Amino acid sequence: MNIELNSSTVTLSPASVIAVQDAAGSRVLCRSGILWVTQEGELRDSIVRAGEVLTLRKPGRTVIGALEAASLTLMRPETGNVNQLRNQIRARRAETDAVACD
């Protein structure tokens, strides 16, 4: 399934899920129902109800499930956040690539 950010509405039946990859900075708008969102690397899951928006904060895999029939729109990151998120990801990579010297 191809999802056009900001223009596609996805409808999920109860207990169905979709997964998105590397969507940090994107926003999940719950249009109806209740969503359960699990982000790779995030300690807590999120519940998003109709009318609420959740900003995805972690790179990696995000799984969005419907606790009841639900519809959602994935919205692209706000322009200012994209560069900030890229810089944060690069900084994390640089930290893990660094080698300690004595």
N, C-alpha and C positions, 0 to 999 in steps of 0.2 A: 504494500500500500504506500503510495506517495502522498505525503501530507504537505500541502502548500501553507507555509506559516502565514499567520494573520488572516487567512481567508477560508481555510477548511475547518468545518465543524465535524468532529468525530463523535459518533454515537456508539456507546458501549452498552451491551446487555448486562444484567447483574452477573457478577463474578468473572466477567471477561477482562482482559488486560491488553495493553499495548506497551511496547518498549521503545524508548528513544535513546540514541547514543550521543554522548558529548554535546548535550544541550544546555550547558551551564550558561546562565544569563537569560535563557528563554523563560517565558511565563506561561503558566497553565491557567486558563480561565475556565472555571467550571460554570457551564451555562445552565445545567439542570442536574439534579441528583446529587450523589455524594461520591467523591473520588478518594482513593487511598494511594498515596504517592510514596514510593521507596526510591531513594537516591543512593547509588553506590558511594560508600565512604561516609554517609550520613548516619549518625547514631540513632536518630529518631525518624520514624515515618511521619507523614503529614496527612491530615484529613482536610479535604477542600470541599466546601459546600457550595451550592448554587449561588452565583454572584460573587464568589471569592476568587482571588488570584494568588497563585503561589509562584514565586520566582525560584527557578532551579539554580542551586548554588554550587553543585558539584559536577566536575567533568566525569565521564564514565557513563555507565548504564543507568537509566531511570525507568522504573516500571510504574505504570499508571493503571490502577484497577478500579472497577466500578463496584461499590458496595450495594448499589441499587442501580436501576437503569439511569444512565447519565449521558450527558453530552459535554464536550469540551472543545476549546480552541487553543492550539499552541501558538504563542505569539513570539516573534523574533525579539532578541534582546534590544533594549534601548541603545541607541548608537553610542552614547557616552560610556556605557557599561562594557561594551565589547572590548575595547582597548584595555580597560582596567582588568577585565577577566583574563585576557591573553597575557598581560604582564604578570598577574598573580600565578597563572599556570607555569609560565616560563621561570618565575622565581622559585616555585616549588621544585621544578625539574632541576634547576641549577643547584639547589640545596641537596637533592638526593644524588647528584652527580659529583658533588664536591668530595674530595678525599682529605681526611684529617692527616696532618703532618705533625710529627713531634719535634 
